[in-house]
Amino acid sequence: MQVFKSVWQHYTPTPEIAWLLEQFRQMLNDCIRIGLAENVTSLKALSLKAYNQLSRHDVASYYKLCAISAATGILRNYRKAKRKNPYVNEPYARRPRLTTCYGFKIRDGELSLPIHAKEHIPISLNQHVQATIGGFRLRSVTLTADRLSLAYANEVQQLQPRGFIGIDRNLDNVTVAATDGPVQQHDLSEATQAKVVYRDVRSHFKRSDVRIRREVSGKYGQKQREKVQQILHHASKLIVEEAKAKQCGIAMEKLTGIRKLYRRGNWQGRWYRGCMNSWSYGELQRQIEYKARWEGLPGSGNLDRGSIRLILAGNLRGGFGTLDTVKKRDRDELQTCTYLTVKRFPYQIEFKDIKETWGKVRLEDGATINTRYILSELLAESEDVFGPHVFVGGVVALRVECPNEILDKVKDKPIAELGQAVPLTVTAGYETVSIAEVLIPTKSVYVFEEKQLTVELRIDAAARNMSYKTMSGAPLYNIRWTVKQKIEKAQKSP
């Protein structure tokens, strides 16, 4: 399998290079104009229509071919965007650029770029670029007004995965879980905070000249992008290294169109919409995918919700949960994002629920916690003489009932909004509450392939926070539970 990477550096263009960049920009716009006028869609059709008309440009022939190829991609993206929005503007190249995959060579630490027959322009390469491309096959070179980018290729053997790593992307963190390992969480809150700071800086610009404001805003925007990309690079590198060490594939859910949830007019507030609409989930996916391909790891970031199950409760290892409200921190700890699909494992087991009873536990403060275990995923990973080895994933439904004296104590407290993270600490207002009595045990029974699966849920500890209240008026409750499963031969009905 052939994979690609690129490395770039800054450079100072000579007058000859500046002229060549301008010629390529003009040829690119000519090809775009011809493609729109002739309504051509393929590379071959555009080549037949545009190649002869580019003869007025005194450049090497392969620059013309590369301009036609680049214009084909631009026209394809334009038509795709036009299907979604019929009022999209026609494409036009304004910045000087050049892309070629022919004629260039690397000699003595310099890039030799042809400009005419037997006439080349040398561009010095720095030590980082020379060390990076050493031993690899160069594919193309791209020049802009101040940057030089070299694309290089490598042949890798795709690994046969022993399992898969699921990645759950969130605004402030990314949660990673393997099918045979613990759950890990990488903090990305620094990237979110950097965007907030730079967005606040740009909001205080008072210059009346819009051109100056655009230039200064672009400078701060570039600083923001570089800082965020470095943070995402560190997280994505650790994720891919872990997947390589475990020989696991990588799976991510498809988040295309998620920004539609945060449009103006949905009563979410400018600050909240600003944070969510600046979420760099696509950049993180891009970095993970190209690094995984370079290591020969299989993976996909376009799996839909029907193929992906976000398994709550940490693969039945137990964990923290919330009542009446979903707090962001707890959701990320529980949501181990072990993405399992029918295509990736032997088969998905069809099961039938026999009973899913609500359990009831009374706390010493008089509150009652109701729990119910709901099986959402049952996968057969292997089988031996003792029976099948199954992966069980489910969701725990939680509900709390409080006496009136507790409700009166928190009626004037602020509401913990959805997504607000309240740390599970004493300083944040949490206090432990002992379990007084188990009134009804939580038990669910399922049948599959002449087998019976019994899942029992037990609450080990509970805590409450009287500094906030939920939408229902109850204080915040947080519990820790464990789950026990047993597989036996199904009982025949009389």
Secondary structure, 3 states (H helix, E strand, C coil): CEEEEEEEEECCCCHHHHHHHHHHHHHHHHHHHHHHHHCCCCHHHHHHHHCHHHHHCCCCHHHHHHHHHHHHHHHHHHHHHHHHCCCCCCCCCCCCCEEECCCCEEECCEEEEEEECCEEEEEECCHHHHHHHCCCEEEEEEECCCEEEEEEEEECCCCCCCEEEEEEECCCEEEEEECCCCEEEEECHHHHHHHHHHHHHHHCCCCCCHHHHHHHHHHHHHHHHHHHHHHHHHHHHHHHHHHHHHCEEEEEECCCCHHHHHCCCCCCCHHHHHHHHCCCHHHHHHHHHHHHHHCCCCEEEEECCCCCCCCECCCCCCEEEECCCCCHHHHHHHCCCCCCCCCCCCEECCCEEEEECCEEEEECCCCEEEEEEEEEEEEEEEEECCEEEEEEEEEEEEEEECCHHHHHHCCCCCECCCCCCCCCCCCCCEEEECEEEEEECEEEEEEECCEEEEEEEEEEEEEEEEEEECCCCCEEEEEEEEEEEEEEECCCCC
